[in-house]
Amino acid sequence: MSENKKPAIRFKGFTEDWKQRKLGEVAQYRNGKAHENCIDENGKYIVVNSKFVSTDGGVKKFSNMQNEALFENELAFVLSDVPNGRAIARTFLVEESDKYTLNQRIAGITPLNEIYSYFLYILMNRHPYFLAFDDGAKQTNLSVSDVMGFEAYYPKYNEQKKIGDYFHHLDDLITLHQRKLDKMINVKKSMLEKMFPKNDSNIPEIRFKGFTKAWEQSKLGELGSLKNGMNFSKEAMGVGFSFVNLQNIFGHNFIDVENLGKAMATSAQLKDYNLRKGDVLFVRSSVKLEGVGEAALVPESLENTTYSGFIIRFRDEAELDDNFKRFVFRTVPVRKQIMSQATDSANKNVSQSVLDNLKITIPSKREQAKIGKCFSNLDNLITLHQRKLEKLQNIKKSMLEKMFV
């Protein structure tokens, strides 16, 4: 334990040292009970199991039997998890009585007098003391003595309450921004389904005012050229010219130009493989099937920069809007074609012949621009919420380090 008995940051007016105490001195413990034989989707009580706790209540099971009741301001604490699991030592704070029932392999922790429940909830959640029991090789099972022997420093109740309320407010902000982010992601998903034709139709369900003409279907090979990028030997990596690899593709609509790799290449190779504005970089092979078909747009011509994967270069006469290109590979009809024809091996692959014959339905250039702009704006909102969420999460991480001993 730390010899320092005061946190780096604390609220005004608090100066006393914190006192070291075992959990058994500040809280009571009890085990949950099995509910496997009384699960009922129409049940009155939420079964607090490891999945419920680790998803912050996102995954629920129900029961009409309250085999082990949980009461307001108690904590549910996960005792068992697989090696390197994300559920072990996760906590859940009960906000009201007569709503939850405690499952087996979950402990019920009842704070005693002078212990503020939200302070204890934040303190115990994934504490390094508990995580040290996970050896990464076998399932972790925390015992009563493991849990109740947990030693930590505690201030007086009033300071606990100040700290607990601060983190409660911060957690509420994080939840709010997570919900906003999830909502925008779902809006985008819905619009990708409705603003592009599906089921062999040539007209989308939703479109901008003034556009009535049917979309035209083409094969990808008719719209542009498809070729493999450069492969680099291990000896060529780390120095030389910039190159884009898969890490710059996954999860991005644009390539991640801030984190390009380096590799040696000849001038002739660079001339043939230089990336141009409007190129689409495509993932043809991935360990996971859903990774196949990830695509990102090259937003500007990149001198002396090449790609180690697959390049789709659309012809000028195809008249495709760059923003439209960004999203067409994420639409339901295109994804279905890719997923259904990807080979099932150690790595999931889609062949060049499949891509050549990939059917893409396209509107006029003017309608493309409208659609592309719409999704670009959605992406900007998603990025904004992601950044706000990350900022709040970083603030919480920093304060957890500085406001506890």
C-alpha positions, -999 to +999 in steps of 0.1 A: +000+000+000+010+036-006+027+054+024+011+086+012-022+091+031-035+121+012-046+122-025-030+146-050-063+164-056-090+169-030-119+193-024-114+225-005-116+222+033-104+187+036-069+182+051-070+151+073-051+119+064-071+090+050-072+059+071-062+024+058-089-002+064-098-037+051-131-041+033-143-064+061-142-034+084-164-011+062-188-035+044-207-068+048-205-096+022-229-123+010-230-146-020-256-147-048-277-177-056-284-197-087-313-186-110-308-209-140-340-228-133-362-197-128-353-175-158-384-159-172-384-132-199-415-117-184-401-119-148-404-090-124-368-090-112-335-084-131-310-111-125-277-095-117-251-118-133-216-111-147-230-103-182-254-077-167-226-061-146-200-061-174-223-045-199-235-018-174-269-033-175-271-036-213-277-074-213-306-085-190-322-117-178-353-118-157-369-139-130-401-140-109-380-154-081-360-131-060-336-158-047-312-132-032-326-097-029-305-066-036-313-033-019-307+003-027-271+015-023-257-021-022-230-032-046-229-063-068-194-075-074-182-100-100-162-129-085-155-152-114-143-147-150-123-163-178-085-156-181-079-119-191-117-113-188-133-079-187-159-088-161-138-098-131-141-072-102-166-051-120-191-034-097-228-024-101-245+000-078-281-008-069-302+024-074-335+010-059-348-019-039-373-046-050-359-046-086-329-070-087-319-105-076-283-115-071-270-145-091-243-170-081-206-160-086-216-124-078-211-110-043-234-086-026-215-058-008-234-038+018-215-006+029-217+000+067-222+033+084-199+061+075-192+046+040-207+064+011-218+038-015-208+056-047-173+061-032-170+024-025-184+016-059-158+037-077-130+025-054-136-013-059-144-013-096-116-032-114-091-022-087-056-035-094-057-055-062-084-077-076-071-079-111-038-093-098-056-125-090-060-131-128-029-150-139-040-150-176-039-188-177-069-201-158-103-189-147-103-164-118-124-171-088-122-146-060-129-160-025-146-143+004-112-138+021-098-123-012-125-097-013-129-089+024-091-087+027-090-058+002-071-029+019-076+007+008-075+042+023-108+060+033-114+096+042-142+108+065-178+104+052-183+140+041-152+138+018-163+104+005-196+119-004-180+148-022-158+124-042-186+100-049-210+127-061-182+141-084-178+107-100-215+102-101-219+134-121-190+125-144-205+090-150-238+106-159-221+128-185-202+098-199-235+078-202-252+108-218-225+112-245-224+074-250-261+074-257-258+104-281-230+085-299-250+053-301-280+072-314-260+088-342-244+054-351-279+039-353-291+068-374-263+063-398-269+025-400-306+032-407-298+058-434-274+034-451-303+009-454-329+035-466-309+059-488-295+032-511-317+008-532-321-028-519-336-061-530-327-055-567-346-022-567-332+008-585-349+034-563-341+040-526-367+041-499-357+077-489-342+103-512-337+141-514-365+163-529-363+167-566-347+134-575-369+109-593-348+091-619-340+054-613-304+045-603-282+026-627-265-006-619-229-012-629-202-037-621-173-024-601-148-035-628-167-013-653-162+017-631-125+015-624-093-005-622-086-029-593-051-039-584-030-052-555-008-027-537+029-034-529+042-061-506+071-052-485+098-075-471+107-073-434+140-058-444+122-029-461+101-019-431+108+010-408+126+033-431+121+050-465+089+062-480+054+063-464+029+035-469-006+028-458-014-006-441-045-022-428-043-003-395-049+029-414-081+014-429-100-003-402-126+019-386-119+049-409-138+064-438-107+083-447-072+068-444-054+077-412-026+098-427-012+107-392+000+071-386+015+060-418+043+034-418+076+036-435+092+012-460+119+012-487+107+013-523+123+021-557+113+053-576+097+031-603+075+013-578+065+046-562+055+060-596+032+030-603+017+028-568+015+065-556-019+071-540-042+096-557-071+116-545-103+096-548-086+061-546-104+037-524-083+013-503-100-020-497-095-049-473-097-082-493-085-105-466-091-105-428-091-129-399-127-119-392-154-121-419-168-087-410-134-072-416-135-081-453-148-052-473-135-024-450-127+005-473-113+040-469-110+070-492-077+087-500-087+123-494-058+139-513-030+128-536-001+116-515+033+119-531+057+091-525+031+071-506+018+037-515-005+010-500+003-026-490-033-038-497-058-035-525-065-003-545-097+006-564-091+035-588-123+048-603-122+062-638-130+099-643-157+091-668-175+070-641-184+104-625-184+092-589-185+117-560-157+111-535-180+112-505-204+088-522-175+064-527-167+065-490-201+049-481-212+027-510-191-002-497-209+000-463-244-003-478-265-035-472-266-047-509-228-044-513-221-059-479-243-088-487-225-096-519-191-094-502-201-115-472-218-142-493-188-146-516-159-144-492-140-177-490-141-195-457-105-203-447-081-193-419-083-158-434-115-147-449-109-136-485-128-120-514-113-126-548-106-099-575-130-116-598-158-112-572-149-076-568-148-071-606-184-083-607-196-066-576-229-049-585-232-012-575-262+009-581-255+046-587-276+078-591-267+110-609-236+128-598-257+156-582-277+131-561-245+113-552-231+146-539-262+152-517-260+117-503-223+119-497-226+152-479-254+139-457-233+110-446-202+132-442-222+154-418-233+123-399-197+112-396-187+146-383-213+144-356-202+109-347-166+120-345-176+150-323-195+128-299-166+103-299-141+130-290-163+144-262-168+109-248-130+102-250-123+135-233-147+127-204-133+091-201-097+105-199-108+130-173-123+102-152-091+081-156-069+110-145-092+118-115-092+082-104-054+084-102-054+118-084-084+118-061-077+084-044-048+074-022 
